[in-house]
Amino acid sequence: MSDLSKRDQHVLEAVVTDYIHTGEPVGSRTISKRYGVNVSSATIRNVMADLEEMGFLHQPHTSAGRIPTERGLRFYLDSIMQFKALEEREREMIREAFRNELPDVKELLRRTSRVLSRFCRQAGVVLWPKLTLTLFKRIEFIRLRAHQIMVLLVSKTGLVHHTLVEWEEDIGQEELDKYSRYLNDLLEDMPLGEVKQRVLEEMRDEKVLFDQLYSRALKITDRVFQQDLESSDVYIEGRTNLLNNPEFADVDRMRRILDAFEDKSRIIRLLDRTLRNSTGVQIILGTENDLQELNEISLISSPYRRGDTLLGVMGVIGPLRMDYSRIIPVVEFTADLLSRLLEEPGED
């Protein structure tokens, strides 16, 4: 790829830029007229033929111009594209969309997916934080009725996980409050991913084995952590925006895309993949995502945090022909803004 000359890169950039804007195959005369390539149309045709031979362009029809392949788009994104900096007016519009937001994590994440959808005119997605990635804040035990206890597990970010525990003995609310105080002191500020191991270690302590209060509290908590706290959810807004793209006008394609969004587990798997690499904006193009049912879309994503703690990932899903130079700065700015807003909820 590094062997592409400046002229090759200039022609490839012109094809990608025009295709993103029009959705139509791009011919040599269009490049000559619109993009200031100071060579003849015949020379441009030769360059385009070379780029096609190298796998950067594709000619859908014999008489048509050419469109970029995934390989061509990847080279453009990694080596050629220049970002369009967000104007202050655009930044203020995004900030305004979050104003007067209640300090509720769920609503904040839902609002983020709406903002991304609205400003990028594609589908906005936000992967819920995994509870195990956050810090413990408190646990509460609530007696619902005889032998039934509602356990609320609250993280520092404001996420709440609730579990109904069926217990062999009937425990009064006063004693349950003692359990809460004991565990809140024991687990204060501990990463939730480490709580289960800490509970198991405490259960093996000889002092605890002979103390009914400690022993019961730990056993109930252990039952809560036997559930899957790694599971996640995703907010998706703007699915119908995808249907405005001519790429998805075909009924079969449209059905495949909508089916993929209906089964959230596929989108979660895609976002989970980007979560493993927690630095900066990432772009997954088409078949790079390893999910056959989503190989006609691209994902532009960025992680969001609370302080130094990585919580989740958010981004924009659309066709391969997205305006990357415009959307990437929107995703980056919104992720940074969301991270700053998440500093407020869940404080002691």
MODA-V107051 format. One record per backbone hydrogen bond with DSSP energy under -1.0 kcal/mol. CO is the residue of the C=O (numbers start at 0). NH is the residue of the N-H. If there is no record, write none. Layout:
CO|NH / CO|NH
This chain:
0|3 / 4|8 / 5|9 / 6|10 / 7|11 / 8|12 / 9|13 / 10|14 / 11|15 / 12|16 / 13|17 / 14|18 / 15|19 / 16|20 / 17|21 / 18|22 / 25|65 / 26|30 / 27|31 / 28|32 / 29|33 / 30|34 / 36|38 / 39|43 / 40|44 / 41|45 / 42|46 / 43|47 / 44|48 / 45|49 / 46|50 / 47|51 / 48|52 / 49|53 / 50|55 / 51|54 / 55|68 / 57|66 / 65|25 / 66|57 / 68|72 / 69|73 / 70|74 / 71|75 / 72|76 / 73|77 / 74|78 / 75|79 / 75|80 / 86|90 / 87|91 / 88|92 / 89|93 / 90|94 / 91|95 / 92|96 / 94|97 / 95|98 / 97|100 / 101|103 / 103|107 / 104|108 / 105|109 / 106|110 / 107|111 / 108|112 / 109|113 / 110|114 / 111|115 / 112|116 / 113|117 / 114|118 / 115|119 / 116|120 / 122|316 / 123|236 / 124|314 / 125|234 / 129|132 / 130|133 / 131|192 / 133|191 / 134|155 / 135|188 / 137|153 / 139|151 / 141|149 / 144|147 / 146|166 / 147|143 / 147|144 / 148|164 / 149|141 / 150|162 / 151|139 / 152|160 / 153|136 / 153|137 / 154|157 / 158|154 / 160|152 / 162|150 / 164|148 / 171|175 / 172|176 / 173|177 / 174|178 / 175|179 / 176|180 / 177|181 / 178|182 / 179|183 / 180|184 / 181|185 / 182|186 / 186|189 / 189|135 / 190|193 / 193|197 / 194|198 / 195|199 / 196|200 / 197|201 / 198|202 / 199|203 / 201|204 / 204|208 / 205|209 / 207|210 / 210|214 / 211|215 / 212|216 / 213|217 / 214|218 / 215|219 / 216|220 / 217|221 / 218|222 / 219|223 / 220|224 / 223|226 / 226|228 / 232|127 / 234|125 / 236|123 / 237|240 / 238|241 / 240|243 / 241|244 / 244|247 / 245|248 / 249|253 / 250|254 / 251|255 / 252|256 / 253|257 / 254|258 / 255|259 / 256|260 / 257|261 / 258|262 / 261|263 / 262|265 / 263|267 / 264|268 / 265|269 / 266|270 / 267|271 / 268|272 / 269|273 / 270|274 / 281|300 / 283|298 / 284|287 / 285|288 / 286|289 / 290|293 / 291|294 / 293|296 / 297|317 / 298|283 / 299|315 / 300|281 / 301|313 / 303|310 / 303|311 / 305|308 / 308|305 / 311|303 / 312|126 / 313|301 / 314|124 / 315|299 / 316|122 / 317|297 / 319|321 / 321|323 / 322|326 / 323|327 / 324|83 / 326|330 / 327|331 / 328|332 / 329|333 / 330|334 / 331|335 / 332|336 / 333|337 / 334|338 / 335|339 / 336|340 / 337|341 / 339|342 / 340|343 / 343|346
